[in-house]
Amino acid sequence: MNWKPASVTFMLPEDLIHTIDSLALATGKDRTTVVLQALRQTFGLQDNQLFLTAGIDKANVEIEYRNKISALETRMNDLERKVAILNQQLAEISQPKLIDENSFQNITAIGEHLLHLLTQPTLNVQQVKEDTPQISNFQSAHDVLPSQYIQLDNFLSQAEEDRLLDYVTYHESNFLPTSTSSKDTDYRRSLVLHSFPEFSQLITERIKTILSFICNKLDILPFNISAIEAQLTAHNDGNYYKIHNDNGSPDTANREFTYVYYFYREPKPFSGGELRIYDSKIENNFYIAASSFKTVEPRNNSIVFFRSRCLHEVLPVSCPSKSFTNSRFTINGWVRH
């Protein structure tokens, strides 16, 4: 009989090779013997089925041995076929053609953001507080449209925030007094830097990665971004911004939501400066502030998102040192459809 068993090469894990060596050393046998004994136990073979002895018909042993090898190969082929089918199914599921282009881009963006989160401190999400609205005697509960916001902690890495703090200190002389479209000098007091490309791009790109998440939390239908605006603001002692909204004029009407990223030196060198977001009522087709509101603490390295139509204000800041470097800093802006 000229039949010859097939030769099979296995790539064994390092820990398995170490185990085989240990068994060989402990039993005084060579590695081949140790492996053969393991094969006998696995396939139910007796010693005389691997090593022919007198009185055993060699042809019968070879036939039985070949049948066992053939059965093993059949099982291996079946497993390979099943793996190939599973791989094909996974490939089909992952094809972007099964979802629309915008959804696929959002999934990709979320994946990129998750990668960022895995390499940065934990990102904490604070949902809208379920405060009991304070309602005046002239206002019924069903007239009030509750404001919504979401606040995310650890939005930038510590290294990114440190660089940002150094950046504002270096560019202190470039900050200018803020103003409003009405030119009211008593309505807003703070300093602003309009051009800071390195960090404005960092913030806006990071916002893009979680756009679908923010829209979902704020009950905003998905939309295509036309622009993301950004400005860098410093509030020092006595600074504030009175009640206003961010899309109440023709040139700002397409602002969907507002964001405010807070950063400052630790320990916190100021007090106050909370963001107060008012619930809304509709009168004469305009959103106006209700008497109820939610107050957002300006936590360091956190970012807040809310609808641009909501009226809001920045409460006065108290900074005893009056030093610019001790200001309540923000990168704030708007996402336009």
N, C-alpha and C positions, 0 to 999 in steps of 0.2 A: 504494500500500500504506500503510495507516494504522498498521501495527504500530510500537510505540515501545518501545525497550529499557527495562526496569525500572530505577528509581533505587535504589542501595544505599548506605547510610551505614555506615561503619566507625569504631569507636572505636580509634584506634591508640595503642600504648604510647608513653610519652615518649621512650624510647631509639630507637624506630623513626622517630618524627618528627624527632629530631635527626639520624639517619642520612640521611633524605630531604633535609633542609636542607643537610647537608654535601655530598651528591652534587650538588644543584642549584647550590651555590656553586662547586664544583670544575669542573663541566662548563659552567657558564654558562647552564643551562637552567632553566625554571621548574619548580616542584614537580609540576605536573600532568603535564608531559612525563616527568619521572623516574618517576612512578607508573605511567604508561601503558607505558613501556618494561619495567618490572618485570612488569606484567600480560601483555605480549606473551610474555616469556620463560616465565612460569608456565604459560600456556595454549597455548603453541605457535603464537601468531598472528603472521602477517607484517604488515608495515607496511600493505600494501594491503588487509588485512582489517579494520583499524580506520579507515583513512582512504582513501576511495574515490578512485581515480584513473581517468583516461580509459582506455577500452578494456576495463574490467571491468564485468560486468553487475551493476548495483546490486541488483537483486532477488535474484540468487544469493548475493551477499555477505551481504545481510541475513538470508537464510534460514540460511546457514551460521553466521553470528554468533549468531542466535537459538537454533539447535540447541546451540551450545556453552554459551550461557547456561542453557538448559533442562537440559542434562546437569549443569552445576554446581549448579543448584538441586536436582536430584534427589539428588545426593550430599550436599548440605547437609541436606536433609530426612531422609535415611537416617541421617546422623550424629546429628541431633536425636532421632530415634526411639530409637537405641541408647542415647544418654545418658539419655533418659527411663526406659527399661527398667532401666538400672543404678541410677538414683536410687531407683526403686521397690523394687528388690531390697535396696538398702542400708537403706531405711526399714523394710522388713519385718524385716530381721535385727536392727535396733536396737530393735525394740519390746520392752518389758519383759515382755509376756505370753508370750514364748518361753522365759522362765526364771522360776523361782519368785521370790517377793517378797524373801525373805531374800538370795538370791544377787544380785538386782538392787541391793539396798541396799548389799551389800558391794562390788559393782563401782563404784557411785557413790562410796562412801567411799574406795575405793582411788584413784579418779580425783582426788578432792579432796586426798588425801595426796600424790599425784604432783605436783599443782600446787604444794603447799607445798614439796616437795623441789626443784622447778625454780627456786624463788626463794630457796632457802636453801643453805648449804654442803652438800657431798656427804654423803649418809647411807651410812655403812659398816656392813656386816652381818658379825658374827663368829659363825660357827657353833660348835656344841659342839666343844671340843677332843677329838681322838681320843687321849686319854691312855690308857696301859696301866694298867688298874686294879690297885691294890695289894691283894692278897687274903691274908687270914690263913690259918694252917694249919688252922683249924676251919671253913673256908668254901670250898665248891667254886665254880668259876667260873659254873656254870649257875644258882646261887642268886642271883646279883647282878643287880638291875635297874638298868641305867645311868641316871643322871640326865641330863636334857637341859636346855639353856638356850640362849638366843639373846641377843646383846648388840648394840645398835645405837648407833653413834656419831652425833654432831651431831643429837641428837633435837630440840633447840630451836635457834632462831636465836641469834646472838650477842647481839642486842639483847634478846631475851626472857630469856636467862640473866643478862645484866647487871642487868635490872630485878629479877629474882628474888634476886640477891645483895644488891641495895640493900634489898629488901623484908625479908629475914631480919635484916639489920643493924638496920633501923628497929624491928623487932618483937622484938628480943632479950629484952626484959623479959616478953614473953608466953609464952615457952617454959617448959614445966614438966618435972620429972623423969619419966621413963618408969617404967612398972610392968608386971607380968605378972599374969595371972589367979590365979596361985598366991600372989601377994603376996611372992614371994621377992625380998628386997632385994639379993641378990648374984648374980642371974641375968641382969640387964640393966641397963646403965648408959648413959644418954644423955638428951637433952632432946627434947621433942616439942611441936609446935604443931598442934592439931587443926583449927583454923578458919583457912583462907587461901583464900577463895572464888575470887579472881581466878585464881590459879595452879592450884588443884585442878581447876577447870573446864578450864583450858588443857590440862593433862596428860590428863585423862580423855577429853576430846573427841579429842585426837590419838591416844590408844590405840584408840578406837572405829574410827578410819579404817583401822587395820591389824589389826583383830581376826582376820579370816580368815587373813591372812598368819601371824600368831603361832600360831594354832591349828594350821595346817598344819605349821609347823616343830616344834611340841611334840607332834605326833600327838594332838591333842585334837579330837574331833568338834565341828563347829560347834554353837553353842548360843545361846539368847537371853539377853542380859544382864539380870539383875535389879538389879544395883548395881555401881558401881565405887567402892571406898573409897580414901581418900587421907589420908596424914598427912605432916607435914614434920618431919624428924628431924635433930638435930645430934649428932655424935659428936666429942668433944674428947679431950684427953689422958687415957689410961687407960680410955676407954669401950669397951664390947663388948656382945655379945649371944650368950649360950651357945646350944648346939644345941637346935633346936626345929623344929616344922613349923607351918603356918599354917591348917590345917583339921582340927585334932585334937579339937575339942569340938563339941557339938551346935549351938551358935550360929554356928560357922564352917565347918560341914561342906560347905556349898555354894560354897566358894571354889574356883574352878577353877585359876587361876594367880596368881602373885605377880609384882609388878613393882617395880623399884628404879631410880629415876632419880638419878644422881650429879651434883653440882655443887659447885664450890669455887673459891676465888680462886687465880689463877696468879701466880707459880710455886707449885706444890703445897706448902702449908705444914705438911703432916703426912705420916706414913708409917704403914703397916699399914692396918687397916680393910678387908682383903680379905673378900669373900664366899666362904665355903666351902660348896659344895653336895654333900651326900653321896649316893652311890648307895644303893639301897634293897634290903632283903630283906623278905619277908613272914613274920611269925611270929604265930600265933594270930589271923589275919585283921587284923593291924596292920602298917603299914609301919614298919620300924625302920631305923636307919642301918647301912649296910655299912661295912667298914673302908676302902673306896676312896672317893675324892671328887674334885671338880674345884674349882679355885680361880679366882675371877673378880676381876680387877683393877678397882678403882673408878675407871674413867677419867672424866675431866671431861666433862660434857655427854653422857654415854652412859646408856642404859637397858637393864636386864636383865630378861628374862622367864623364869620357870620354874614348874613345877607346884607348887601350894601344898602338896601332900602330901609333897614332898621335904624331908627334914630338912636344916637349914642353920644356919650361925652367922656372926656378924660377929667377925672376929679383932680383938684389942685395937689401939687407935689410939694412936700417939705424936705428940703435938702440943707441941713444946718451949715455944712461946710461951704456951700455955694460953689464948690469946685466943679469944673466941667467934667472931669473924669469920674465924678460921683453921680452923674446924671442917670435918669431913667431912660435908657436908650431903646429904640425900636427900629426895626425895618418893617415898614407898613406899606400896604398898597392894595391893589384891586385887580381882580380877574375879570376881563371883559369877554363877552360872547361875540 
